[in-house]
Amino acid sequence: STTGEGGEGGEAESDLEGHSTTGVCWDAAVVLADLLGHAPSVLLSFSANLGRSTDAHRDWDWAQKVVVELGCGTAALPSCAAALHAPRAVLCTDGNARALGLAAENVRRWTEAHPRAAVPTLAQLRWGDCAEAEVLQSVGLTPPVDVILAADCIYVLENPGGWGKLLATITALSAEHTLAFVTYVDRGHDKLWRRFLTQRVHPLFRVTEVPPHLLHPVAHPGAKGRLEQLTPRQTVYSWARRPAAGAGSRE
């Protein structure tokens, strides 16, 4: 996966041969794809909603799940990792139609090499356009979904207002049972990110951090093969949807 350009207009049809965040397989994609190799019980333990649910741990099965990746870019690496578990459906989305064309070819080659995996589908989805249900219905799916993946979708460059639109799309696709993983790395906007978490995300989601020792080595500065050697550690958050107001939740 690349950073999800996702729902912002600025890079939706940019030249992938020029400056484009969408045309790079960022470290976060490797980290998130690797994380999905853990057993479901481990993945569920990161969710504030599902971690202590005996029913969830007993009944959770990849074969029944619908997975949506936001901002898949040209590689869709987390989607391919999820597809190895043979879920009911895997949908790779991005706001950049040209990136999706390249992703389709990469996914096709990957599927040929992994015949037992689920076959991911691809669709253009621009964050914050309120078209989530329509896009999913176009491929035979309906929200809410079971798993949401967002690798390196939290960035600033050429993405004004993108965080709020990403939040709106994750909200539209999720319910209390949804397992959502969102990666983050500080590129000089950490204060802005912390404020966004507190003011915008926390009212809608319970947020927990995946323990750093469970992450792929490229999550950490200095790791061999890491693309961005000068940025701090990659962080992976689990977002668990809060119950709707009046649902009898215990906050």
C-alpha positions as CSV (number, residue, x, y, z in Angstrom):
1,S,0.0,0.0,0.0
2,T,1.0,3.5,-0.4
3,T,-0.2,6.4,1.6
4,G,-3.8,6.7,0.7
5,E,-4.4,9.8,-1.2
6,G,-8.0,8.9,-0.6
7,G,-10.6,11.6,-0.7
8,E,-8.8,14.8,-1.4
9,G,-9.0,16.5,-4.8
10,G,-5.4,17.7,-4.9
11,E,-3.8,14.5,-5.9
12,A,-6.7,12.5,-7.3
13,E,-5.4,12.5,-10.9
14,S,-1.8,13.5,-10.3
15,D,1.2,12.4,-12.4
16,L,2.5,9.3,-10.7
17,E,5.9,9.8,-12.4
18,G,6.2,13.1,-10.7
19,H,5.8,14.1,-7.1
20,S,3.0,11.9,-5.8
21,T,2.6,10.2,-2.4
22,T,0.3,7.7,-4.1
23,G,3.1,6.1,-6.1
24,V,5.3,4.9,-3.2
25,C,5.0,1.8,-1.1
26,W,5.6,3.4,2.3
27,D,7.0,1.7,5.4
28,A,3.6,1.8,7.1
29,A,2.2,-0.5,4.4
30,V,4.8,-3.2,5.3
31,V,4.1,-2.7,9.0
32,L,0.3,-3.0,8.7
33,A,0.5,-6.0,6.3
34,D,2.9,-7.8,8.7
35,L,0.6,-7.1,11.6
36,L,-2.2,-8.9,9.9
37,G,-0.2,-12.1,10.2
38,H,-0.9,-12.3,13.9
39,A,-3.7,-14.6,15.1
40,P,-7.2,-13.2,15.3
41,S,-7.1,-13.3,19.1
42,V,-4.1,-11.0,19.0
43,L,-5.7,-8.6,16.6
44,L,-8.9,-8.5,18.6
45,S,-7.0,-7.8,21.8
46,F,-6.0,-4.4,20.4
47,S,-9.7,-3.3,20.1
48,A,-11.3,-1.6,23.0
49,N,-14.6,-3.1,22.0
50,L,-13.6,-6.6,21.1
51,G,-10.5,-7.3,23.2
52,R,-12.5,-8.5,26.3
53,S,-15.4,-10.0,24.4
54,T,-15.5,-13.8,24.8
55,D,-18.1,-14.0,22.1
56,A,-15.9,-12.1,19.7
57,H,-12.9,-14.3,20.4
58,R,-15.0,-17.4,20.0
59,D,-16.8,-16.5,16.9
60,W,-14.4,-14.2,14.9
61,D,-13.5,-15.9,11.6
62,W,-11.7,-14.3,8.6
63,A,-13.9,-16.4,6.3
64,Q,-16.9,-14.3,7.2
65,K,-15.3,-10.9,7.1
66,V,-15.4,-8.0,4.7
67,V,-12.1,-6.0,4.5
68,V,-11.7,-2.5,3.1
69,E,-8.4,-0.8,2.6
70,L,-8.5,3.0,2.3
71,G,-5.8,4.7,0.3
72,C,-4.4,1.5,-1.2
73,G,-2.2,3.3,-3.7
74,T,-0.4,1.3,-6.3
75,A,0.5,-1.8,-4.2
76,A,-2.4,-2.6,-1.9
77,L,0.0,-4.5,0.3
78,P,-2.2,-4.7,3.5
79,S,-5.2,-5.8,1.3
80,C,-3.1,-8.6,-0.2
81,A,-2.0,-9.6,3.3
82,A,-5.6,-9.8,4.5
83,A,-6.5,-11.8,1.4
84,L,-4.2,-14.5,2.5
85,H,-6.7,-15.3,5.2
86,A,-9.4,-15.9,2.6
87,P,-12.0,-13.5,3.9
88,R,-15.4,-13.2,2.3
89,A,-14.3,-10.0,0.5
90,V,-11.4,-7.6,0.2
91,L,-11.9,-4.2,-1.3
92,C,-8.9,-2.0,-2.2
93,T,-9.9,1.7,-2.5
94,D,-8.1,4.9,-3.4
95,G,-9.1,8.3,-4.6
96,N,-6.6,8.2,-7.5
97,A,-8.0,6.4,-10.6
98,R,-4.5,6.1,-12.2
99,A,-3.1,4.5,-9.0
100,L,-5.9,2.0,-9.0
101,G,-5.0,1.0,-12.6
102,L,-1.5,0.1,-11.5
103,A,-2.8,-1.5,-8.3
104,A,-5.1,-3.7,-10.4
105,E,-2.2,-5.1,-12.3
106,N,-0.2,-5.6,-9.1
107,V,-3.1,-7.4,-7.4
108,R,-3.6,-9.6,-10.5
109,R,0.0,-10.7,-10.4
110,W,-0.1,-11.3,-6.7
111,T,-3.3,-13.3,-7.0
112,E,-1.8,-15.6,-9.6
113,A,1.1,-16.3,-7.2
114,H,-1.3,-17.0,-4.3
115,P,-4.2,-19.0,-5.8
116,R,-5.6,-19.9,-2.4
117,A,-6.1,-16.3,-1.3
118,A,-9.2,-14.3,-1.7
119,V,-9.2,-12.2,-4.9
120,P,-9.3,-8.5,-4.0
121,T,-11.5,-6.1,-5.9
122,L,-10.8,-2.5,-6.5
123,A,-12.9,0.7,-6.5
124,Q,-12.3,4.4,-6.5
125,L,-13.4,6.0,-3.2
126,R,-12.8,9.6,-2.4
127,W,-12.9,10.4,1.3
128,G,-15.6,12.6,2.7
129,D,-17.8,12.4,-0.5
130,C,-20.5,10.5,1.4
131,A,-20.4,7.9,-1.4
132,E,-19.2,5.0,0.8
133,A,-22.4,3.0,0.6
134,E,-22.7,3.6,-3.2
135,V,-19.2,2.4,-3.8
136,L,-19.5,-0.7,-1.7
137,Q,-22.9,-1.5,-3.3
138,S,-21.2,-1.3,-6.8
139,V,-19.2,-4.4,-5.9
140,G,-21.9,-6.2,-4.0
141,L,-21.1,-5.1,-0.5
142,T,-22.8,-2.9,2.1
143,P,-21.5,-1.0,5.1
144,P,-20.6,-1.4,7.9
145,V,-17.6,-3.6,7.2
146,D,-15.6,-5.9,9.5
147,V,-12.1,-4.7,9.0
148,I,-10.7,-1.3,7.9
149,L,-7.1,-0.8,6.9
150,A,-5.5,2.7,6.5
151,A,-1.7,2.7,6.0
152,D,0.0,6.1,6.1
153,C,-3.2,8.0,5.3
154,I,-2.4,10.6,7.9
155,Y,-0.2,13.1,6.2
156,V,-0.3,16.8,5.4
157,L,1.5,17.5,2.1
158,E,-1.0,18.3,-0.7
159,N,-3.8,16.9,1.5
160,P,-5.7,19.9,3.0
161,G,-8.6,18.9,5.1
162,G,-7.8,15.2,4.4
163,W,-7.8,14.0,8.0
164,G,-11.4,15.1,8.6
165,K,-12.6,13.5,5.4
166,L,-10.7,10.3,6.2
167,L,-12.4,10.3,9.6
168,A,-15.8,10.8,8.0
169,T,-15.2,7.8,5.7
170,I,-14.0,5.5,8.5
171,T,-17.0,6.5,10.5
172,A,-19.4,5.8,7.5
173,L,-17.8,2.3,7.1
174,S,-17.7,1.2,10.7
175,A,-19.8,-0.1,13.5
176,E,-19.0,-1.3,17.0
177,H,-17.8,-4.7,15.7
178,T,-15.4,-3.2,13.1
179,L,-11.7,-3.8,13.6
180,A,-10.0,-0.7,12.2
181,F,-6.2,-0.2,12.0
182,V,-4.8,3.3,11.2
183,T,-1.0,4.0,11.0
184,Y,0.7,7.2,11.9
185,V,4.2,8.6,11.7
186,D,5.3,12.1,12.9
187,R,6.6,14.1,10.0
188,G,6.6,17.4,11.9
189,H,2.9,17.7,12.6
190,D,2.6,15.7,15.8
191,K,0.9,18.5,17.8
192,L,-1.7,18.8,15.1
193,W,-2.3,15.1,15.1
194,R,-2.7,14.9,18.9
195,R,-5.2,17.7,18.8
196,F,-7.1,15.9,16.0
197,L,-7.2,12.7,18.0
198,T,-8.5,14.5,21.1
199,Q,-11.0,16.8,19.5
200,R,-12.2,14.8,16.5
201,V,-11.4,11.1,16.8
202,H,-11.9,10.3,20.5
203,P,-15.6,11.4,20.5
204,L,-16.3,8.8,17.9
205,F,-13.8,6.1,18.5
206,R,-11.9,4.4,21.4
207,V,-8.3,4.5,20.3
208,T,-5.6,2.1,21.5
209,E,-2.0,1.8,20.3
210,V,-0.6,-1.5,19.1
211,P,2.5,-2.4,21.3
212,P,5.6,-1.4,19.4
213,H,7.4,-4.8,20.0
214,L,4.7,-6.5,17.9
215,L,5.5,-4.4,14.8
216,H,7.7,-5.2,11.8
217,P,11.3,-4.0,12.2
218,V,10.8,-1.3,9.5
219,A,8.5,0.4,12.0
220,H,11.6,1.5,13.9
221,P,14.3,4.1,12.8
222,G,17.5,2.6,11.6
223,A,16.0,-0.7,10.4
224,K,17.5,-2.2,7.3
225,G,15.3,-1.6,4.3
226,R,13.4,1.2,5.9
227,L,12.3,3.8,3.4
228,E,12.2,6.8,5.7
229,Q,15.2,6.7,8.0
230,L,14.8,10.1,9.5
231,T,11.3,9.8,10.8
232,P,10.3,8.5,14.2
233,R,8.8,5.1,14.9
234,Q,5.7,4.1,13.0
235,T,2.7,3.8,15.2
236,V,-0.4,1.6,14.6
237,Y,-3.7,2.5,16.3
238,S,-6.8,0.4,16.7
239,W,-10.0,2.5,16.3
240,A,-13.1,1.0,17.9
241,R,-16.4,2.7,17.2
242,R,-18.1,4.1,20.3
243,P,-21.8,3.2,20.7
244,A,-24.3,5.6,19.4
245,A,-25.7,8.1,21.8
246,G,-28.5,6.6,23.8
247,A,-27.4,3.0,23.2
248,G,-26.9,2.4,26.9
249,S,-23.1,2.4,26.8
250,R,-21.0,2.7,29.9
251,E,-18.5,5.5,29.4
